[in-house]
Amino acid sequence: MCQRFSMAAELAEVQEHFQIERVMYYYKNRYNISPTQHTPVVLQQNGERILDEFRWGFVPYWGKDAINADLRNVQRNPTYRRMVNKQRCIIPCNGFYYWKNEGKKSYAVRVVMKNRAMFGVAGLYEIWRDARGEPLRTCTLVMTEANPLIGEFESRMPAILSPENMTRWLDEGTNDLDALDPILRPHSAEEMHAYAVAPLIDNDKHDTAECIREMDLERAWIKR
């Protein structure tokens, strides 16, 4: 399960990479995005790509998958299948966080692309309404099998999409999960890199560039 990630890049770079035509909120760098916090999302509406901000984590009455939607459950769950038909989005990202455990000690790890490029993760979204009828816009990451690098930390990883597959995922004319299933595959481990970071990422109040700074492993260990 992915429980922390970052999205730190200049807005102009984000717009160019994801071909954004309209920005709907005040964008800012995020170094430690945690569940229930807001995160950038890319939507396609009437042929136009939009950058907006949704809450990370569904508020489901039908299941426990809130921040991550496991592909295996997406295929079995009728509610997920409905979202795949009409409510797909892309979650912009430039690094995932995990914990490396060895005995009673552990350290925080950030997994990035070797070229430090940002990338898009397949996502689903839902708009819930509270007791007052106010909309709550939520999203989740779609998970697939882990590649060998992520497999050191978890058995599943976010489904990273190539630029071509981002276009397919957002295509409003596609509403067939079986047709989209082939693009939801583990990203190549050879293109990714993991390095130790400060344990402060475990606290969702920390959201600064210190979170992504590489740390000497001797200083990164903490006792659990």
Biotite code that builds the C-alpha atoms (Angstrom):
import biotite.structure as struc

atoms = struc.array([
    struc.Atom([0.000, 0.000, 0.000], chain_id="A", res_id=1, res_name="MET", atom_name="CA", element="C"),
    struc.Atom([1.241, 3.471, -0.873], chain_id="A", res_id=2, res_name="CYS", atom_name="CA", element="C"),
    struc.Atom([0.638, 5.839, 2.055], chain_id="A", res_id=3, res_name="GLN", atom_name="CA", element="C"),
    struc.Atom([2.884, 8.787, 1.195], chain_id="A", res_id=4, res_name="ARG", atom_name="CA", element="C"),
    struc.Atom([4.045, 10.449, -2.011], chain_id="A", res_id=5, res_name="PHE", atom_name="CA", element="C"),
    struc.Atom([5.375, 13.753, -3.326], chain_id="A", res_id=6, res_name="SER", atom_name="CA", element="C"),
    struc.Atom([4.553, 16.092, -6.197], chain_id="A", res_id=7, res_name="MET", atom_name="CA", element="C"),
    struc.Atom([7.107, 18.875, -6.324], chain_id="A", res_id=8, res_name="ALA", atom_name="CA", element="C"),
    struc.Atom([7.697, 20.653, -9.651], chain_id="A", res_id=9, res_name="ALA", atom_name="CA", element="C"),
    struc.Atom([7.090, 24.068, -11.140], chain_id="A", res_id=10, res_name="GLU", atom_name="CA", element="C"),
    struc.Atom([3.546, 24.582, -12.397], chain_id="A", res_id=11, res_name="LEU", atom_name="CA", element="C"),
    struc.Atom([4.752, 25.271, -15.946], chain_id="A", res_id=12, res_name="ALA", atom_name="CA", element="C"),
    struc.Atom([6.532, 21.891, -15.970], chain_id="A", res_id=13, res_name="GLU", atom_name="CA", element="C"),
    struc.Atom([3.415, 20.142, -14.689], chain_id="A", res_id=14, res_name="VAL", atom_name="CA", element="C"),
    struc.Atom([1.281, 21.800, -17.344], chain_id="A", res_id=15, res_name="GLN", atom_name="CA", element="C"),
    struc.Atom([3.685, 20.808, -20.111], chain_id="A", res_id=16, res_name="GLU", atom_name="CA", element="C"),
    struc.Atom([4.199, 17.225, -18.927], chain_id="A", res_id=17, res_name="HIS", atom_name="CA", element="C"),
    struc.Atom([0.500, 16.478, -18.476], chain_id="A", res_id=18, res_name="PHE", atom_name="CA", element="C"),
    struc.Atom([-0.708, 18.749, -21.306], chain_id="A", res_id=19, res_name="GLN", atom_name="CA", element="C"),
    struc.Atom([-2.859, 20.775, -18.916], chain_id="A", res_id=20, res_name="ILE", atom_name="CA", element="C"),
    struc.Atom([-5.113, 23.374, -20.511], chain_id="A", res_id=21, res_name="GLU", atom_name="CA", element="C"),
    struc.Atom([-6.805, 24.746, -17.409], chain_id="A", res_id=22, res_name="ARG", atom_name="CA", element="C"),
    struc.Atom([-5.713, 25.006, -13.744], chain_id="A", res_id=23, res_name="VAL", atom_name="CA", element="C"),
    struc.Atom([-8.581, 25.091, -11.270], chain_id="A", res_id=24, res_name="MET", atom_name="CA", element="C"),
    struc.Atom([-6.804, 25.809, -7.968], chain_id="A", res_id=25, res_name="TYR", atom_name="CA", element="C"),
    struc.Atom([-3.753, 27.462, -6.431], chain_id="A", res_id=26, res_name="TYR", atom_name="CA", element="C"),
    struc.Atom([-1.007, 24.958, -7.181], chain_id="A", res_id=27, res_name="TYR", atom_name="CA", element="C"),
    struc.Atom([1.942, 24.541, -4.829], chain_id="A", res_id=28, res_name="LYS", atom_name="CA", element="C"),
    struc.Atom([4.738, 22.003, -4.346], chain_id="A", res_id=29, res_name="ASN", atom_name="CA", element="C"),
    struc.Atom([3.882, 19.082, -2.074], chain_id="A", res_id=30, res_name="ARG", atom_name="CA", element="C"),
    struc.Atom([6.714, 17.082, -0.548], chain_id="A", res_id=31, res_name="TYR", atom_name="CA", element="C"),
    struc.Atom([4.762, 14.762, 1.743], chain_id="A", res_id=32, res_name="ASN", atom_name="CA", element="C"),
    struc.Atom([1.201, 14.077, 0.634], chain_id="A", res_id=33, res_name="ILE", atom_name="CA", element="C"),
    struc.Atom([-0.624, 11.963, 3.204], chain_id="A", res_id=34, res_name="SER", atom_name="CA", element="C"),
    struc.Atom([-4.032, 10.230, 3.238], chain_id="A", res_id=35, res_name="PRO", atom_name="CA", element="C"),
    struc.Atom([-7.018, 12.593, 3.702], chain_id="A", res_id=36, res_name="THR", atom_name="CA", element="C"),
    struc.Atom([-4.915, 15.531, 2.480], chain_id="A", res_id=37, res_name="GLN", atom_name="CA", element="C"),
    struc.Atom([-5.529, 17.204, -0.869], chain_id="A", res_id=38, res_name="HIS", atom_name="CA", element="C"),
    struc.Atom([-3.480, 16.279, -3.910], chain_id="A", res_id=39, res_name="THR", atom_name="CA", element="C"),
    struc.Atom([-3.284, 17.439, -7.529], chain_id="A", res_id=40, res_name="PRO", atom_name="CA", element="C"),
    struc.Atom([-5.329, 15.421, -10.015], chain_id="A", res_id=41, res_name="VAL", atom_name="CA", element="C"),
    struc.Atom([-5.585, 15.553, -13.802], chain_id="A", res_id=42, res_name="VAL", atom_name="CA", element="C"),
    struc.Atom([-9.055, 15.163, -15.301], chain_id="A", res_id=43, res_name="LEU", atom_name="CA", element="C"),
    struc.Atom([-10.324, 15.236, -18.860], chain_id="A", res_id=44, res_name="GLN", atom_name="CA", element="C"),
    struc.Atom([-13.647, 16.973, -19.414], chain_id="A", res_id=45, res_name="GLN", atom_name="CA", element="C"),
    struc.Atom([-15.119, 17.551, -22.846], chain_id="A", res_id=46, res_name="ASN", atom_name="CA", element="C"),
    struc.Atom([-11.739, 16.933, -24.434], chain_id="A", res_id=47, res_name="GLY", atom_name="CA", element="C"),
    struc.Atom([-9.917, 19.405, -22.160], chain_id="A", res_id=48, res_name="GLU", atom_name="CA", element="C"),
    struc.Atom([-7.289, 18.419, -19.602], chain_id="A", res_id=49, res_name="ARG", atom_name="CA", element="C"),
    struc.Atom([-7.775, 20.079, -16.239], chain_id="A", res_id=50, res_name="ILE", atom_name="CA", element="C"),
    struc.Atom([-5.536, 20.245, -13.165], chain_id="A", res_id=51, res_name="LEU", atom_name="CA", element="C"),
    struc.Atom([-7.604, 20.262, -9.991], chain_id="A", res_id=52, res_name="ASP", atom_name="CA", element="C"),
    struc.Atom([-7.239, 19.302, -6.337], chain_id="A", res_id=53, res_name="GLU", atom_name="CA", element="C"),
    struc.Atom([-9.058, 16.381, -4.671], chain_id="A", res_id=54, res_name="PHE", atom_name="CA", element="C"),
    struc.Atom([-8.918, 14.736, -1.253], chain_id="A", res_id=55, res_name="ARG", atom_name="CA", element="C"),
    struc.Atom([-6.774, 11.586, -1.253], chain_id="A", res_id=56, res_name="TRP", atom_name="CA", element="C"),
    struc.Atom([-8.960, 8.756, 0.011], chain_id="A", res_id=57, res_name="GLY", atom_name="CA", element="C"),
    struc.Atom([-12.513, 7.721, -0.664], chain_id="A", res_id=58, res_name="PHE", atom_name="CA", element="C"),
    struc.Atom([-15.144, 7.678, 2.048], chain_id="A", res_id=59, res_name="VAL", atom_name="CA", element="C"),
    struc.Atom([-16.593, 4.292, 1.084], chain_id="A", res_id=60, res_name="PRO", atom_name="CA", element="C"),
    struc.Atom([-19.562, 2.519, 2.558], chain_id="A", res_id=61, res_name="TYR", atom_name="CA", element="C"),
    struc.Atom([-18.874, -0.524, 0.365], chain_id="A", res_id=62, res_name="TRP", atom_name="CA", element="C"),
    struc.Atom([-15.319, -1.494, 1.162], chain_id="A", res_id=63, res_name="GLY", atom_name="CA", element="C"),
    struc.Atom([-12.052, -0.816, 2.925], chain_id="A", res_id=64, res_name="LYS", atom_name="CA", element="C"),
    struc.Atom([-9.959, 0.356, -0.036], chain_id="A", res_id=65, res_name="ASP", atom_name="CA", element="C"),
    struc.Atom([-9.912, 4.108, 0.490], chain_id="A", res_id=66, res_name="ALA", atom_name="CA", element="C"),
    struc.Atom([-6.508, 5.525, -0.479], chain_id="A", res_id=67, res_name="ILE", atom_name="CA", element="C"),
    struc.Atom([-5.409, 2.682, -2.789], chain_id="A", res_id=68, res_name="ASN", atom_name="CA", element="C"),
    struc.Atom([-7.661, 0.737, -5.173], chain_id="A", res_id=69, res_name="ALA", atom_name="CA", element="C"),
    struc.Atom([-6.083, -2.656, -5.719], chain_id="A", res_id=70, res_name="ASP", atom_name="CA", element="C"),
    struc.Atom([-6.516, -3.697, -9.344], chain_id="A", res_id=71, res_name="LEU", atom_name="CA", element="C"),
    struc.Atom([-7.731, -7.114, -8.206], chain_id="A", res_id=72, res_name="ARG", atom_name="CA", element="C"),
    struc.Atom([-10.581, -5.469, -6.290], chain_id="A", res_id=73, res_name="ASN", atom_name="CA", element="C"),
    struc.Atom([-11.288, -3.023, -9.105], chain_id="A", res_id=74, res_name="VAL", atom_name="CA", element="C"),
    struc.Atom([-12.027, -5.983, -11.348], chain_id="A", res_id=75, res_name="GLN", atom_name="CA", element="C"),
    struc.Atom([-14.384, -7.582, -8.800], chain_id="A", res_id=76, res_name="ARG", atom_name="CA", element="C"),
    struc.Atom([-16.069, -4.559, -7.237], chain_id="A", res_id=77, res_name="ASN", atom_name="CA", element="C"),
    struc.Atom([-19.092, -3.210, -9.194], chain_id="A", res_id=78, res_name="PRO", atom_name="CA", element="C"),
    struc.Atom([-18.647, 0.268, -7.721], chain_id="A", res_id=79, res_name="THR", atom_name="CA", element="C"),
    struc.Atom([-15.028, 0.414, -8.846], chain_id="A", res_id=80, res_name="TYR", atom_name="CA", element="C"),
    struc.Atom([-16.023, -0.819, -12.291], chain_id="A", res_id=81, res_name="ARG", atom_name="CA", element="C"),
    struc.Atom([-18.524, 2.020, -12.553], chain_id="A", res_id=82, res_name="ARG", atom_name="CA", element="C"),
    struc.Atom([-15.763, 4.494, -11.677], chain_id="A", res_id=83, res_name="MET", atom_name="CA", element="C"),
    struc.Atom([-13.472, 2.985, -14.297], chain_id="A", res_id=84, res_name="VAL", atom_name="CA", element="C"),
    struc.Atom([-16.216, 3.558, -16.844], chain_id="A", res_id=85, res_name="ASN", atom_name="CA", element="C"),
    struc.Atom([-16.667, 7.256, -16.168], chain_id="A", res_id=86, res_name="LYS", atom_name="CA", element="C"),
    struc.Atom([-14.492, 8.519, -13.316], chain_id="A", res_id=87, res_name="GLN", atom_name="CA", element="C"),
    struc.Atom([-10.839, 8.057, -14.220], chain_id="A", res_id=88, res_name="ARG", atom_name="CA", element="C"),
    struc.Atom([-8.128, 10.558, -13.402], chain_id="A", res_id=89, res_name="CYS", atom_name="CA", element="C"),
    struc.Atom([-4.345, 10.774, -13.213], chain_id="A", res_id=90, res_name="ILE", atom_name="CA", element="C"),
    struc.Atom([-2.474, 11.517, -9.991], chain_id="A", res_id=91, res_name="ILE", atom_name="CA", element="C"),
    struc.Atom([0.716, 13.515, -10.754], chain_id="A", res_id=92, res_name="PRO", atom_name="CA", element="C"),
    struc.Atom([3.673, 12.308, -8.716], chain_id="A", res_id=93, res_name="CYS", atom_name="CA", element="C"),
    struc.Atom([7.453, 12.448, -8.528], chain_id="A", res_id=94, res_name="ASN", atom_name="CA", element="C"),
    struc.Atom([8.215, 10.051, -5.691], chain_id="A", res_id=95, res_name="GLY", atom_name="CA", element="C"),
    struc.Atom([6.734, 7.415, -3.357], chain_id="A", res_id=96, res_name="PHE", atom_name="CA", element="C"),
    struc.Atom([7.729, 6.871, 0.268], chain_id="A", res_id=97, res_name="TYR", atom_name="CA", element="C"),
    struc.Atom([8.176, 3.518, 1.985], chain_id="A", res_id=98, res_name="TYR", atom_name="CA", element="C"),
    struc.Atom([9.774, 2.140, 5.147], chain_id="A", res_id=99, res_name="TRP", atom_name="CA", element="C"),
    struc.Atom([12.659, -0.310, 4.984], chain_id="A", res_id=100, res_name="LYS", atom_name="CA", element="C"),
    struc.Atom([12.485, -2.624, 7.992], chain_id="A", res_id=101, res_name="ASN", atom_name="CA", element="C"),
    struc.Atom([15.438, -4.627, 9.278], chain_id="A", res_id=102, res_name="GLU", atom_name="CA", element="C"),
    struc.Atom([14.859, -6.232, 12.646], chain_id="A", res_id=103, res_name="GLY", atom_name="CA", element="C"),
    struc.Atom([13.786, -3.620, 15.174], chain_id="A", res_id=104, res_name="LYS", atom_name="CA", element="C"),
    struc.Atom([15.159, -0.764, 13.106], chain_id="A", res_id=105, res_name="LYS", atom_name="CA", element="C"),
    struc.Atom([13.843, 0.926, 9.986], chain_id="A", res_id=106, res_name="SER", atom_name="CA", element="C"),
    struc.Atom([14.434, 3.920, 7.784], chain_id="A", res_id=107, res_name="TYR", atom_name="CA", element="C"),
    struc.Atom([12.349, 5.926, 5.336], chain_id="A", res_id=108, res_name="ALA", atom_name="CA", element="C"),
    struc.Atom([12.943, 5.486, 1.616], chain_id="A", res_id=109, res_name="VAL", atom_name="CA", element="C"),
    struc.Atom([11.902, 7.592, -1.352], chain_id="A", res_id=110, res_name="ARG", atom_name="CA", element="C"),
    struc.Atom([11.453, 5.865, -4.725], chain_id="A", res_id=111, res_name="VAL", atom_name="CA", element="C"),
    struc.Atom([11.850, 8.083, -7.792], chain_id="A", res_id=112, res_name="VAL", atom_name="CA", element="C"),
    struc.Atom([12.625, 7.840, -11.477], chain_id="A", res_id=113, res_name="MET", atom_name="CA", element="C"),
    struc.Atom([16.357, 7.702, -12.115], chain_id="A", res_id=114, res_name="LYS", atom_name="CA", element="C"),
    struc.Atom([16.091, 10.867, -14.210], chain_id="A", res_id=115, res_name="ASN", atom_name="CA", element="C"),
    struc.Atom([14.007, 12.503, -11.415], chain_id="A", res_id=116, res_name="ARG", atom_name="CA", element="C"),
    struc.Atom([11.144, 13.089, -13.868], chain_id="A", res_id=117, res_name="ALA", atom_name="CA", element="C"),
    struc.Atom([7.551, 13.403, -12.711], chain_id="A", res_id=118, res_name="MET", atom_name="CA", element="C"),
    struc.Atom([5.052, 10.753, -13.773], chain_id="A", res_id=119, res_name="PHE", atom_name="CA", element="C"),
    struc.Atom([1.350, 9.999, -13.742], chain_id="A", res_id=120, res_name="GLY", atom_name="CA", element="C"),
    struc.Atom([-0.404, 7.280, -11.733], chain_id="A", res_id=121, res_name="VAL", atom_name="CA", element="C"),
    struc.Atom([-3.760, 5.846, -12.799], chain_id="A", res_id=122, res_name="ALA", atom_name="CA", element="C"),
    struc.Atom([-6.450, 7.088, -10.437], chain_id="A", res_id=123, res_name="GLY", atom_name="CA", element="C"),
    struc.Atom([-10.190, 6.962, -9.841], chain_id="A", res_id=124, res_name="LEU", atom_name="CA", element="C"),
    struc.Atom([-12.328, 9.700, -8.377], chain_id="A", res_id=125, res_name="TYR", atom_name="CA", element="C"),
    struc.Atom([-15.676, 10.044, -6.690], chain_id="A", res_id=126, res_name="GLU", atom_name="CA", element="C"),
    struc.Atom([-17.699, 13.059, -5.603], chain_id="A", res_id=127, res_name="ILE", atom_name="CA", element="C"),
    struc.Atom([-19.470, 12.359, -2.333], chain_id="A", res_id=128, res_name="TRP", atom_name="CA", element="C"),
    struc.Atom([-21.976, 14.614, -0.587], chain_id="A", res_id=129, res_name="ARG", atom_name="CA", element="C"),
    struc.Atom([-22.083, 15.227, 3.135], chain_id="A", res_id=130, res_name="ASP", atom_name="CA", element="C"),
    struc.Atom([-25.194, 15.564, 5.306], chain_id="A", res_id=131, res_name="ALA", atom_name="CA", element="C"),
    struc.Atom([-25.620, 19.154, 4.128], chain_id="A", res_id=132, res_name="ARG", atom_name="CA", element="C"),
    struc.Atom([-25.325, 18.163, 0.497], chain_id="A", res_id=133, res_name="GLY", atom_name="CA", element="C"),
    struc.Atom([-21.887, 19.745, 0.134], chain_id="A", res_id=134, res_name="GLU", atom_name="CA", element="C"),
    struc.Atom([-19.645, 17.953, -2.398], chain_id="A", res_id=135, res_name="PRO", atom_name="CA", element="C"),
    struc.Atom([-16.510, 16.149, -1.212], chain_id="A", res_id=136, res_name="LEU", atom_name="CA", element="C"),
    struc.Atom([-14.211, 15.423, -4.145], chain_id="A", res_id=137, res_name="ARG", atom_name="CA", element="C"),
    struc.Atom([-12.079, 12.374, -3.467], chain_id="A", res_id=138, res_name="THR", atom_name="CA", element="C"),
    struc.Atom([-9.583, 10.216, -5.345], chain_id="A", res_id=139, res_name="CYS", atom_name="CA", element="C"),
    struc.Atom([-7.591, 7.006, -4.995], chain_id="A", res_id=140, res_name="THR", atom_name="CA", element="C"),
    struc.Atom([-4.496, 5.465, -6.594], chain_id="A", res_id=141, res_name="LEU", atom_name="CA", element="C"),
    struc.Atom([-4.924, 2.317, -8.693], chain_id="A", res_id=142, res_name="VAL", atom_name="CA", element="C"),
    struc.Atom([-2.494, -0.388, -7.567], chain_id="A", res_id=143, res_name="MET", atom_name="CA", element="C"),
    struc.Atom([-0.907, -3.238, -9.504], chain_id="A", res_id=144, res_name="THR", atom_name="CA", element="C"),
    struc.Atom([1.783, -5.824, -8.788], chain_id="A", res_id=145, res_name="GLU", atom_name="CA", element="C"),
    struc.Atom([5.054, -4.480, -7.408], chain_id="A", res_id=146, res_name="ALA", atom_name="CA", element="C"),
    struc.Atom([8.201, -4.529, -9.525], chain_id="A", res_id=147, res_name="ASN", atom_name="CA", element="C"),
    struc.Atom([11.364, -6.004, -7.928], chain_id="A", res_id=148, res_name="PRO", atom_name="CA", element="C"),
    struc.Atom([12.426, -2.633, -6.464], chain_id="A", res_id=149, res_name="LEU", atom_name="CA", element="C"),
    struc.Atom([9.082, -1.802, -4.832], chain_id="A", res_id=150, res_name="ILE", atom_name="CA", element="C"),
    struc.Atom([8.776, -5.469, -3.896], chain_id="A", res_id=151, res_name="GLY", atom_name="CA", element="C"),
    struc.Atom([11.428, -4.888, -1.241], chain_id="A", res_id=152, res_name="GLU", atom_name="CA", element="C"),
    struc.Atom([8.831, -2.817, 0.647], chain_id="A", res_id=153, res_name="PHE", atom_name="CA", element="C"),
    struc.Atom([5.352, -3.839, -0.547], chain_id="A", res_id=154, res_name="GLU", atom_name="CA", element="C"),
    struc.Atom([3.649, -6.465, -2.702], chain_id="A", res_id=155, res_name="SER", atom_name="CA", element="C"),
    struc.Atom([1.699, -3.820, -4.682], chain_id="A", res_id=156, res_name="ARG", atom_name="CA", element="C"),
    struc.Atom([2.670, -0.534, -6.318], chain_id="A", res_id=157, res_name="MET", atom_name="CA", element="C"),
    struc.Atom([0.847, 2.377, -7.980], chain_id="A", res_id=158, res_name="PRO", atom_name="CA", element="C"),
    struc.Atom([0.093, 1.818, -11.664], chain_id="A", res_id=159, res_name="ALA", atom_name="CA", element="C"),
    struc.Atom([2.416, 4.293, -13.421], chain_id="A", res_id=160, res_name="ILE", atom_name="CA", element="C"),
    struc.Atom([1.304, 5.293, -16.921], chain_id="A", res_id=161, res_name="LEU", atom_name="CA", element="C"),
    struc.Atom([3.421, 6.223, -19.931], chain_id="A", res_id=162, res_name="SER", atom_name="CA", element="C"),
    struc.Atom([2.395, 9.455, -21.757], chain_id="A", res_id=163, res_name="PRO", atom_name="CA", element="C"),
    struc.Atom([0.610, 7.357, -24.391], chain_id="A", res_id=164, res_name="GLU", atom_name="CA", element="C"),
    struc.Atom([-1.209, 5.341, -21.760], chain_id="A", res_id=165, res_name="ASN", atom_name="CA", element="C"),
    struc.Atom([-2.193, 8.488, -19.870], chain_id="A", res_id=166, res_name="MET", atom_name="CA", element="C"),
    struc.Atom([-4.062, 9.501, -23.027], chain_id="A", res_id=167, res_name="THR", atom_name="CA", element="C"),
    struc.Atom([-5.781, 6.104, -23.147], chain_id="A", res_id=168, res_name="ARG", atom_name="CA", element="C"),
    struc.Atom([-6.660, 6.215, -19.451], chain_id="A", res_id=169, res_name="TRP", atom_name="CA", element="C"),
    struc.Atom([-8.250, 9.664, -19.760], chain_id="A", res_id=170, res_name="LEU", atom_name="CA", element="C"),
    struc.Atom([-10.020, 8.952, -23.054], chain_id="A", res_id=171, res_name="ASP", atom_name="CA", element="C"),
    struc.Atom([-13.661, 9.801, -22.426], chain_id="A", res_id=172, res_name="GLU", atom_name="CA", element="C"),
    struc.Atom([-14.716, 7.449, -25.216], chain_id="A", res_id=173, res_name="GLY", atom_name="CA", element="C"),
    struc.Atom([-13.281, 4.364, -23.471], chain_id="A", res_id=174, res_name="THR", atom_name="CA", element="C"),
    struc.Atom([-15.397, 2.694, -20.810], chain_id="A", res_id=175, res_name="ASN", atom_name="CA", element="C"),
    struc.Atom([-14.175, -0.886, -20.874], chain_id="A", res_id=176, res_name="ASP", atom_name="CA", element="C"),
    struc.Atom([-11.998, -2.092, -17.989], chain_id="A", res_id=177, res_name="LEU", atom_name="CA", element="C"),
    struc.Atom([-10.849, -5.096, -20.005], chain_id="A", res_id=178, res_name="ASP", atom_name="CA", element="C"),
    struc.Atom([-9.509, -2.761, -22.699], chain_id="A", res_id=179, res_name="ALA", atom_name="CA", element="C"),
    struc.Atom([-7.669, -0.671, -20.092], chain_id="A", res_id=180, res_name="LEU", atom_name="CA", element="C"),
    struc.Atom([-6.347, -3.582, -18.042], chain_id="A", res_id=181, res_name="ASP", atom_name="CA", element="C"),
    struc.Atom([-3.204, -4.135, -20.209], chain_id="A", res_id=182, res_name="PRO", atom_name="CA", element="C"),
    struc.Atom([-1.870, -0.643, -19.431], chain_id="A", res_id=183, res_name="ILE", atom_name="CA", element="C"),
    struc.Atom([-2.087, -1.167, -15.649], chain_id="A", res_id=184, res_name="LEU", atom_name="CA", element="C"),
    struc.Atom([1.177, -3.020, -15.274], chain_id="A", res_id=185, res_name="ARG", atom_name="CA", element="C"),
    struc.Atom([4.264, -2.675, -13.019], chain_id="A", res_id=186, res_name="PRO", atom_name="CA", element="C"),
    struc.Atom([6.674, 0.021, -14.135], chain_id="A", res_id=187, res_name="HIS", atom_name="CA", element="C"),
    struc.Atom([10.211, -1.071, -14.987], chain_id="A", res_id=188, res_name="SER", atom_name="CA", element="C"),
    struc.Atom([12.394, -1.303, -11.873], chain_id="A", res_id=189, res_name="ALA", atom_name="CA", element="C"),
    struc.Atom([15.436, -0.494, -14.021], chain_id="A", res_id=190, res_name="GLU", atom_name="CA", element="C"),
    struc.Atom([14.080, 3.040, -14.531], chain_id="A", res_id=191, res_name="GLU", atom_name="CA", element="C"),
    struc.Atom([13.586, 3.675, -10.807], chain_id="A", res_id=192, res_name="MET", atom_name="CA", element="C"),
    struc.Atom([15.863, 4.466, -7.876], chain_id="A", res_id=193, res_name="HIS", atom_name="CA", element="C"),
    struc.Atom([15.427, 4.317, -4.085], chain_id="A", res_id=194, res_name="ALA", atom_name="CA", element="C"),
    struc.Atom([17.296, 6.383, -1.498], chain_id="A", res_id=195, res_name="TYR", atom_name="CA", element="C"),
    struc.Atom([17.072, 7.019, 2.241], chain_id="A", res_id=196, res_name="ALA", atom_name="CA", element="C"),
    struc.Atom([15.333, 10.157, 3.532], chain_id="A", res_id=197, res_name="VAL", atom_name="CA", element="C"),
    struc.Atom([14.680, 11.629, 6.963], chain_id="A", res_id=198, res_name="ALA", atom_name="CA", element="C"),
    struc.Atom([12.071, 9.839, 9.122], chain_id="A", res_id=199, res_name="PRO", atom_name="CA", element="C"),
    struc.Atom([10.126, 13.100, 9.418], chain_id="A", res_id=200, res_name="LEU", atom_name="CA", element="C"),
    struc.Atom([8.013, 11.978, 6.431], chain_id="A", res_id=201, res_name="ILE", atom_name="CA", element="C"),
    struc.Atom([6.158, 9.749, 8.898], chain_id="A", res_id=202, res_name="ASP", atom_name="CA", element="C"),
    struc.Atom([4.577, 12.919, 10.310], chain_id="A", res_id=203, res_name="ASN", atom_name="CA", element="C"),
    struc.Atom([2.036, 14.402, 7.903], chain_id="A", res_id=204, res_name="ASP", atom_name="CA", element="C"),
    struc.Atom([2.644, 17.874, 9.343], chain_id="A", res_id=205, res_name="LYS", atom_name="CA", element="C"),
    struc.Atom([6.056, 17.944, 7.645], chain_id="A", res_id=206, res_name="HIS", atom_name="CA", element="C"),
    struc.Atom([5.757, 19.127, 4.055], chain_id="A", res_id=207, res_name="ASP", atom_name="CA", element="C"),
    struc.Atom([9.029, 20.810, 3.071], chain_id="A", res_id=208, res_name="THR", atom_name="CA", element="C"),
    struc.Atom([11.961, 20.112, 0.760], chain_id="A", res_id=209, res_name="ALA", atom_name="CA", element="C"),
    struc.Atom([13.679, 18.400, 3.713], chain_id="A", res_id=210, res_name="GLU", atom_name="CA", element="C"),
    struc.Atom([11.358, 15.447, 3.093], chain_id="A", res_id=211, res_name="CYS", atom_name="CA", element="C"),
    struc.Atom([12.945, 14.614, -0.276], chain_id="A", res_id=212, res_name="ILE", atom_name="CA", element="C"),
    struc.Atom([16.576, 15.286, 0.640], chain_id="A", res_id=213, res_name="ARG", atom_name="CA", element="C"),
    struc.Atom([18.803, 12.224, 0.469], chain_id="A", res_id=214, res_name="GLU", atom_name="CA", element="C"),
    struc.Atom([20.191, 11.219, 3.841], chain_id="A", res_id=215, res_name="MET", atom_name="CA", element="C"),
    struc.Atom([23.204, 9.209, 4.877], chain_id="A", res_id=216, res_name="ASP", atom_name="CA", element="C"),
    struc.Atom([21.961, 5.786, 5.876], chain_id="A", res_id=217, res_name="LEU", atom_name="CA", element="C"),
    struc.Atom([23.772, 5.899, 9.231], chain_id="A", res_id=218, res_name="GLU", atom_name="CA", element="C"),
    struc.Atom([21.682, 8.918, 10.196], chain_id="A", res_id=219, res_name="ARG", atom_name="CA", element="C"),
    struc.Atom([18.401, 7.610, 8.760], chain_id="A", res_id=220, res_name="ALA", atom_name="CA", element="C"),
    struc.Atom([17.923, 4.570, 11.037], chain_id="A", res_id=221, res_name="TRP", atom_name="CA", element="C"),
    struc.Atom([15.316, 4.763, 13.776], chain_id="A", res_id=222, res_name="ILE", atom_name="CA", element="C"),
    struc.Atom([14.198, 2.223, 16.356], chain_id="A", res_id=223, res_name="LYS", atom_name="CA", element="C"),
    struc.Atom([10.621, 0.980, 16.080], chain_id="A", res_id=224, res_name="ARG", atom_name="CA", element="C"),
])
